[in-house]
């Protein structure tokens, strides 16, 4: 008669798993120390209760391409930049409508830069949920 041998259950290679977990631990310890923590005395700005108003001194662009600045209609980018002082030309804030086409936005930004704006900053709404 033949003897039936019991099959030995194979052990899981736990050493490899332990090595991977250890390497991940070391990685996150090193990566976590690269940035300094914020000063505990610092309180950050709360943005939950901001109104949806345009920021002051910002050029508002409507979906049809109309431009307004502080409630006044603007004919084009060159005229608008020409009416600004040298200090105001350093940073021009632009508030585009959500449905404004990208082509129109890029063209307007290029026109503002060509007319003398040093930097054009897009003002957007950040959805915090």
Rosetta blueprint (number, residue, H / E / L):
1 X L
2 X L
3 X L
4 X L
5 X L
6 X L
7 X L
8 X L
9 X L
10 X L
11 X L
12 X L
13 X L
14 X H
15 X H
16 X H
17 X H
18 X H
19 X H
20 X H
21 X H
22 X H
23 X H
24 X H
25 X H
26 X H
27 X H
28 X H
29 X H
30 X H
31 X H
32 X H
33 X L
34 X L
35 X L
36 X L
37 X L
38 X L
39 X L
40 X L
41 X L
42 X L
43 X L
44 X L
45 X L
46 X L
47 X L
48 X L
49 X L
50 X L
51 X L
52 X L
53 X L
54 X L
55 X L
56 X L
57 X L
58 X E
59 X E
60 X E
61 X E
62 X L
63 X L
64 X L
65 X L
66 X L
67 X E
68 X E
69 X E
70 X L
71 X L
72 X E
73 X E
74 X E
75 X L
76 X L
77 X H
78 X H
79 X H
80 X H
81 X H
82 X H
83 X L
84 X L
85 X L
86 X H
87 X H
88 X H
89 X H
90 X L
91 X E
92 X E
93 X E
94 X E
95 X E
96 X E
97 X L
98 X L
99 X L
100 X L
101 X L
102 X H
103 X H
104 X H
105 X H
106 X H
107 X H
108 X H
109 X H
110 X H
111 X H
112 X H
113 X H
114 X H
115 X H
116 X L
117 X L
118 X L
119 X E
120 X E
121 X E
122 X E
123 X L
124 X L
125 X L
126 X L
127 X L
128 X L
129 X L
